[in-house]
Amino acid sequence: MPTTSQGDAVNLAEQKCLDISELSLADLQSIDERIGEGVVALLDNRASMNARVSEGGTATVRTLEQVESLKVWLSKQN
């Protein structure tokens, strides 16, 4: 989704008192007719979170790695 369309989607969600992931395909296509069904899945909060897989990212796998690292660190503090 082009940057201006993203901003417009955020604005529309705010106007409707919705999370951006709750906008319908029709809502999104009112912003840009090129938006297809695949975009709706990308706006899901969990999908967005799990897209950040770099070290220290918010993906579930990375969060679990940090939890394990913290457990090891805590075990060494006693």
KAWO-V459352 format. One record per residue. RES is the residue in one small letter. PHI is phi as a letter, one per 30 degrees, with the letter a starting at -180 (999 if undefined). PSI is psi in radians with two decimals (none if undefined). BURIAL is # if it has 16 or more other C-alpha atoms within 10 Angstrom, else .. Layout:
BEGIN
res-><RES	RES>
phi-><PHI	PHI>
psi-><PSI	PSI>
burial-><BURIAL	BURIAL>
END
This chain:
BEGIN
res-><m	p	t	t	s	q	g	d	a	v	n	l	a	e	q	k	c	l	d	i	s	e	l	s	l	a	d	l	q	s	i	d	e	r	i	g	e	g	v	v	a	l	l	d	n	r	a	s	m	n	a	r	v	s	e	g	g	t	a	t	v	r	t	l	e	q	v	e	s	l	k	v	w	l	s	k	q	n>
phi-><999	e	e	d	d	d	d	d	d	d	d	d	d	d	d	c	h	b	d	e	d	c	d	d	e	d	e	d	d	d	d	a	d	d	d	c	e	d	d	e	d	d	d	d	e	d	d	d	d	d	d	c	c	d	e	i	d	c	e	e	d	d	d	d	d	d	d	d	d	d	d	d	d	d	d	d	d	c>
psi-><2.19	2.66	-0.76	-0.62	-0.65	-0.81	-0.70	-0.66	-0.72	-0.79	-0.76	-0.74	-0.74	-0.72	-0.62	0.03	0.78	2.78	2.59	-0.53	-0.21	-0.08	2.46	2.89	-0.71	-0.71	-0.83	-0.68	-0.35	-0.37	-0.79	2.00	-0.26	-0.22	2.20	3.13	-0.54	-0.49	-0.64	-0.76	-0.57	-0.37	-0.09	2.36	-0.75	-0.71	-0.73	-0.78	-0.81	-0.18	-0.30	1.42	0.02	2.82	2.24	0.03	3.11	-0.04	2.55	-0.76	-0.69	-0.66	-0.75	-0.63	-0.74	-0.65	-0.79	-0.73	-0.72	-0.70	-0.75	-0.80	-0.78	-0.67	-0.45	-0.11	-0.20	none>
burial-><.	.	.	.	.	.	.	#	#	#	.	#	#	.	.	.	.	.	.	#	#	.	#	.	.	.	.	#	.	.	#	#	.	.	#	.	.	.	.	#	.	.	.	.	.	.	.	.	.	.	.	.	.	.	.	.	.	#	#	.	.	#	#	.	.	.	.	.	.	.	.	.	.	.	.	.	.	.>
END
